Amino acid sequence: MKNIFNNININNINKLYALYLKSEQNRLIKRKDASLNAVIVFPNYYGVAMSNLGFLRAYELINQSGFISCDRAFLQDDISKGIISLETGKRLLTYDLIFFSLSYENDFYNILQVLAAEQIPFLSTDRNNTFPLIMAGGVIAFLNPEPIARVFDMLFVGEAEAIFPDFFKNIEIYNSSTLKKNKDEIIESCGKINGIYVPAVYQFIFDAKKVNVLKDIKILPGFPEKIKRRWAGKDFISSSAITTKFSELSNINMIEIERGCKRGCRFCSAGYIYLPLRESKPDDVIKTIESLNENEKAGFVGLGTMDSKNIRRFMEFSLNSKKPFSLSSIRFDCLDENNLNLIKETGLKTITLGIETGSSRLKRLINKDIKNEEIIIVLKNIIEKGIMNIKSYFMVGLPCEEKQDLDETIDLIKTMQKEFVSSSKINKRIGSLTVSFSPFVPKAWTPLQWENLEDLTILRHKMDYISNSLKHLPNLNIKINQVKSAYIEAFFARGSRLSLDILVNSHKNKISLKKAAKSSGFNINDFIRKFDTNELLPWEIIDQGVTKKYLLKEYKNSTLFKTTPQCFEGCKRCGVC
């Protein structure tokens, strides 16, 4: 990914970082008398990192520890002189603690790039006590961390609010001079804390004849058989500790109004690994909205923000306070007359809708059974409210997908385009209707985790068929996301500890993953294949709370095209509650 801020024409990294710092609205006061110095690394560019609430939240919590001062570092265009921190310009190796925030599988390359720039050995077992303690958290750390697990001394499995207090308590007794000296002792003691995973004490044994088939996991005495994910209770409130115009979201202050999701879409990993559904305290959200600066907008964040019991109160308060807001994850069945009026009043220009497919059969398979007629009605209502830009997302390559399913999607989009133009004429202006298509990538901890990524040639043919069927329609923007990018994502999302050997080979020899796999003695397709429901999966070292029995039941329901009702009060089906 190219740095989206190259157009500001600043080649010197120090000048660029000074510009970034000057632009920031920073709510944190860092401790000058800290006994430990830390840096949190986001393995992508500044603008991407500053749009990531998990990264900002971890940065905030570390600085609030009382004894750690934490800086930030990012991927740089020029790494010839190493990676430096934003705040102080210090090299990573000068810190006591290095935290990585992991959000995207496609950033795995960047992790190695950062370490290589600092001449830090890739494997934790190859680093002696002269190196800082190197850790990672974020969604990938508890989704499927195995392809990069051996890079880190430890991983935080779950939400930072739940794990950090115990971690901080364990290292508070150390200072800069004693921490590195006692690094092995610290790693071992942290490995006994619930929610902390020390990869080096687990040995993954693979089948000698079947590539990438995991047979057993051996554990050193005294460490847990599985790492239980930890999550915060209902007393959390998370918002952007820092906003900047150079963020991909500009000056939006992200305010997390809920975690988890009750819908149970079978392709969505976040919908399972953030269970149970929890909502922020309404008064805390209101106070956060009140605290916003003049040039900041409230960005309500959650997997299903419009599902929140208090969303209407938040929208009304924002409007009455003359604080504009934006929304993520808008559901069709939440776009009633009242909510659309509130959205219109804030001046929102664009609404984004996740449709996934126009096929009635595949909607039942993914447990997102929204009738096409309902989609058209909602589309019409949005346009009639004067919200002229609509973005919609679709997936291609879902299990059991046939030409008829693609044709149903194409027919739906044609009807959407016709209604979009017709309804727009009422407003005497036409906005923008955008449809984006991405390959389906099966993810860990979902009922579809056993499925394979579809053959790339077939995927490309499907994308071409859709594009050719729609490209003649006026006032329709078609975006086809790269199949190659999905291929890399699937390789890591379904990967194991063997994947790291291939990644390192690819990085060192500057060759593709496919060539790296072959020269390492593997066939890359073995990593994106269909998994047997009886085999041990690499990510099962983690205990999400969701039982394998429940996921298998949901997987079977998907093959029968049967839907499952969403979570309800007192629901105990999946095992989390």
N, C-alpha and C positions, 0 to 999 in steps of 0.2 A: 504494500500500500504506500502510495506517495504522500509526502507531507502536504496536507491541504493548504498550508500557509506559506508555501514557497513563493507565492506571488507578492509577498511583502519585501522581497529582494534584500534580505539581510543574510549575509553569508557567515558572519562571525557569530558563533553560538552564544557567547557572552552578551553581545548586544541584543540578540534575539530574546534571550531569557530575561534581560533587563526590561525589554518591551512587554513581555508577558506579565512580569511581576507588577509593572506599573498599571496594567489594565485590570488587575484583580481586585475584587471586593472580598477581603479576607477577614473572617470572623474569629480567627484563632490567634491567641497570644502564645508564642512558643517560650518554653522555659530556658533561661540562660544558665541556670545552675544545674542542668541535667547531668546525671552521673553516666548516662549512656547516650551515644549518638546513633541515630538510625536513619535509613533512607528507604522509602517505599518506591519501587520501580513498577511502572506500567509499561509493558513491552510493546508499546505502540507510540504514536506521536502525541504531543501535548494536547491538541484539540480533541482527540478521541478520548484520552484519559480524563480530561476535565468535563466530559459529558457522561462519565461513569460514576454513579452515586456510590457503588460499593467501594471503589478506590478512594473517593473523597471521605467516605465514612471511616474507613480503616485509618487513613491519615489523621483524621480528627481524633479518633480514640487513642491512637498511639501517643499523640501529643498531650492528651489529657491524662496520661498514666501517672504523671507527677514526678517521674524521674527519667523520662526519655524525651529527647528533642529529635523530631523527625523531619527530614527534608524529602523532596520529591525528585525523581529522575525518570527520563523517558527515552524512547528510541530517538536517535539523532541522525540527520542526513550524513554528517561527517563524524565518523567514529575513529578517525586515524589517531586522535590523541586521547582516546578513551571516552568513557561516559562520565559526565559531570552532573551534579545536582543543580536544580533550578535556583534554590535559595542562596547557596554559598559557593557554588562552582567547585565543590570538592569532588574528588574521584571516589568511586564506590568503595574501593579497597581501604579507604581511610576511615570507614564507619565500623562500628561495633556490630551492628545488626543490619541485614539487608532483607527487606520484605518485598516479595513480588505479588502483584495483584493480577490474577489470571481470570480473564473473562471470555476469551475466544481461542478455539483450537488452532486457528490459522495464525495465531501469534507465537506458536511454539518455535518457529524458525527464529523469531526475534529474540526469544530468551537466550538461545545459543549465541546470537549476534552480540547481545549485550555482554554476556560472560566472556566471549572471545575478545571483545574490545578491551576488557579489563584484565585479560590473561588469567582468568579464573578457571580452573579445571571444571569440566562439565559435570563429572560425577562427584557426589558428596563424599564418597569413600576415597577419592583421590586428593581431598583437601585436608591439610593438616591444621594444627591450631593457630597458624599464623593468619589464616583466613577468617573473615567475619562469619558469624552464624547466618546462614542463608535459608530463608523460609518462604512459604507461599500460602496465600489464601485466595478467596474469590470462588465464584461458582464452579470453575473447572476443578478446583482443589477437592470438591466433594461430589462432582459428577462422575468423571472418569479421569483421575490424575495419572494413571499408570504410565502412559507414554512419556511423561516427564518427571515421574515421581522420584527416580534415582538422582535427579539433579539437586534435590533439596534435602537439607538436614532434617526438616520437618514440614508437615503440611497441616493447615488448620481446616478441619472437617466440619463445616457448618458456619454459623453466623458469628461474626467477630464479637458482637455484644455479649454472647454467651461464653466464648472461649477465652478472650483476652484477659479477663480478671484473674483467672487461674494461672495463665501464662505469665502475666506481669508479676504476680505474687512469687512465682518460682524463680524469676531472674532479678528481682529487685535488690537482692543482697549483693549483687555483683556491680563492679564499676569497669571502666575501660581497661584497666590493667589486669583485672582478675577474670574477666569474662572469657577471653580467648584461651587463657591458661586452663580454664575449667570447662572448655567447650564440650568435650565428650560426656562429662558428668551432667552438664545441663541438658544435652540432647536426650540422654537416657532417662533423666528424671521427668522431662517434659513428655516423653513417650508413655508415661504412666497416667497422664492427665486425660480425662475424657475429652474426646474431640481432637486430640493431637496425634498425628500419624507420623511415625518415624520409619520411612521406607527401608532403610538399611537393615533393620532387624527382621525383615520378612523376605523369605526366599521363594520365588515363584518357579515352580517346576512344570515344564512343558512336555507334551507327548513327543517322544523321540521320532515318531513317524508322521504324525499329523501336525503340520506347521500351525503355530499360533493357537493350538488347543491346550488350554491350561488343565493340568492334571491335579496339582496340589499346591498348597501354600504352607511352608514350614516357618515356624515362629520361634524366636529365641524365648527362653523361659522368662516369665514375669511381665510379658506384654500381652495386650488383649488379642483375642482371636479375630475380632472385627473391630473397626473403629466406628463408634456410634456418632452419627451426626448430632450436633447440638444446635439448638435454635433458641432465640430470644423469646421471652414471654410476650404479654400484651402491653408492656410498659415502654416499648421502644418508640422513638421518634427520630427519624433520619431525614436530614435535608442537606443541601449543598453548603459545606463549610466555606466554599470559595466559588464565586462566579466570575466569568470573564467573557468579554466579547469575542475572544479567540477560541472559545469552546465551539464544538460543532452545534451546540444548542444555544449559542450566543449567551445572553445574560439571563437565561432561565435558571431559577433556583428550584431544583428538583426537591419536592416534598413527598416523602413516601407515606401514603395514606393507608396502605395495606401490604401484607406479605402473604404469599400463598394464593391458591386459586381453587374454587369449588367446582369448576366446570368439568374437569377430567378429560380434556382433549388428549387422545391417545398418542399423539406425536410430540407433545410438549413436555420436555424434561423439567423445565422450571415449574410447571404445574404440579409436579410430583415431589421434587426435592425441596420445595419451599413449604410443603404442608407442615403443620395445619394452617388454615387460613386465619390470619390475625389482622385486626385493624388498629391503626394508631389512635391514641386518645384524641377525640375531637378538639378538646380545649388546647392541646399541644399543637395541633395543626393550625388552629385559629391564631395562636400566639406567633407561630412561625410566619404566617401570612402577614400579620401586623408588622413584623420586624423587617419586611422587605424594603429595600431602598427604592428610590424613584425610578431608576432605570432597570429594575429587575421585574421579571414576570414569574408568577407561581407556576410551576410545572408539576401537576399532580401525577404521582408515579405509583404503579402497581401492575400486577398481571391482568387485573380487570378493574380499572379505576371506577368505571361506571357501576360496578357491582357493589361498591361501598355503600353501607347504609347511610353514611353521612355526606355523600358526594354533593347532593343538592345544597346542603347547608354550606359546604365549603365554597361552591360556585357562587351562591347568593352573597356570602360574606365578602368574597373577593370583589364582586361587582359593586356592592354597597361601599366598599372601602376604596373603590377606584384602583384596584390592583388587578391587572389583566391576568388571565390564567391560560394554560394549555393542558391538554389531556393526552394520556397514552392508553392504548388498549381499549378502544371503544367497541362495545358489543352492540349488535343490531337490536336486540330486544331491550336495550336501555335507551334507545334514541326515540323516546316518546315526545309529545308536543312540548311539555314543560322543559325537559332537558335540552331540546333543540333551541328553544327560545333563549335559555341561559347561555348556551354555547354561541348563538348568534350575537347576543348582546356584548359578549367580551371581544368581539371583532375577529374571532378565529376564522382564518381564510381557507384552511384545509382540514379535511377529516380523513383519517386513515382507517381502513376497514380490512380485517383479515377474513377473507372469504374461503380461501384454501382450494376449493373445487366447486364446480357447478354440477357435479354428478351426485344424484340423490343416493346412489349406492355407496359411493366413497365417503359421503358425509356421514353415513351411519358407521362406516368402518372406522373413521377417526373420531366418532362420538361428538360430532358438531353438526347436528341435523337441523340446519336452517333452510327453510323452503326458499326456492328461487323467487317465488312470488313476493315473499316478505322482503327479500333483498331489494327488489325493484321498488316496492312501496317506500322503503326507507330512503333509497336513493332519491326518489322523487321529492320526499319531504325535506331532505337536506337542501336540494337545489332551490326549492320553493322558499326556504328560509334565507336565501341569498348567500349561502356558503357555496362558493362556485368551484372549488377545487377538491377533487376526491381521488385518493390513492387507494388501491386495493391490491391485496397480495394473494397469489395462488401458488400451489405446489404442483409439481409434475413428477411422475415416477412413484406415486403411492403404490403400496401392495395391491395386486389384482387389477391394476389400471389397464383398461382396454381402450380401443379407438372410440367406442361409444361414450365412454366417460369423458374423453377429450372433447368430443363433439358437444356434449351437454355443457361443458365449460365454455366452449366457443359460442354456443347459442346464448348462454347467459350473458356473456360479455357483449354480444351483438344487441341484445335487448337492453342492457345497461346503457350502451352508447346511444341507442335510439331514444330512450327515455331521458338521458342526460341532455341531448340536443333539444328535444321537445320541451322539457321543463325549463331549460335555460332561456328559451325564446320568450317565456313569460317575463323574465327579468331583463330582456332586451340586451343580454350579453352572455357570451359563452366562456366558461372558465376552462379548466383542464381536468380531463378524466385519464388517469394513469393506471395501467394494469401491469403488475410485476410478476414474473414467473421465476421460481427457484426450484431446483431439484430437491426432492424429499431426501433428507439425511436421517437415518434411524439413530436415535440417541439412547444412551444408557438411562436406566431407571424409568423407562416408559413401556407400555404394553407392546409397542412395536420395536423394542430393542433387539429382538431376535431376527428381524428382517434384514435384507441386504440392500445396499445401494444398487439401483438399477444399472445395467450395462451402459457405458458411456455413449456408445454408438446409438443405442435405442433412445437414450435421453435426448441426444442431439436431434435425431429424427423427429421426436415428439415436439421439441421446441420449434423446429423449422415448420412443422405442420401447423402449429398454433399461430406462429408469426405470419405465415403465408395466408392463413385463413382470416386474419384480422387486419393486416397492414393496409388494406384499401379503405378502411373505415375512417371518415374524417373526424377530427376532434378527439382522437384516441391516441394516447402515448403508450407504446409497448416497450417494456423493459425485460430483457431476457438475461438473467444472471448467469455468470460463467459456470459451465459444467465442471471445468477443471478445478475451480475453487471449492465446489461441493465435494469433489473427489478427494482433495486434500483434507477437508473438514471431516469426511467420513472415515478416512484412514486413521486420523487421530481420535475421533470420537469413539471408535470401536477398537482402539488399539490396546496393546499390552506393553509390558516392559521390553519386549522385542522391538517395539516401534522406535524406541530411543536409539538403538544401535543403527537403525536405518536412517533416522534423522541426522545423527552425528556424521554418518558416512556421506549423506547428501550435503551437509554443511561443509565438511572438510574438503571434499572433492569437487564441490560446486556442480553437482549433477542432480537430476530430477529424482524424486522419491522412487519412481518406478525403476530407474537404473540403479539407484542405491540399494533397493530391495533385492534386485537380481544379483548384484555383486556381493551382497551379504548372504546370499544363499536362500532367499525367500522369493515368493511370488506375491506381489502386492495385493492381488485379488483375494488372497487368503485372509486379509485384514478387513475386507469389506463384504465378506461372504455372509450367507445366512447362517446364524448360529443354531445349534441344536438346543432344544429347550431343556435337555438334561445336562448340558455341559456347564462346567464352572466358568463363570464370566470374570474377566480380570477386575472389573469394578466391584465385585461382590466382597472385596476386602472391606468395603464400607457398608455400614448398616444404616440405611436411610430411615428406617421405621416402617416404610412401605414393604409389605411382605412379598416374597417371590410368588407365593400362592395366589395373591390378589392380582399381580401383574399377569400371571399365566391365565387366570380366569378372564381378565380383560382382553388378553391376546386372542383367546378362543372366541370371545364375543365379537371381536373385530373380523375374524374369519367367517363368522356367521352373519355379519352385517347387522348385529344387534347393538342398540344403544344402551347406555347405563345412566340412570338419573344422577344429577350432580350431588355434591355433598349436602347434607341436611343436619339440622340440630340433633345431636346424639348419634350421628353416623359413626360406625366403628368398622367399616368394611375393609379398609386398606391396611390397618394395623398401626397407623401413626397415632391415633387418638386412643 
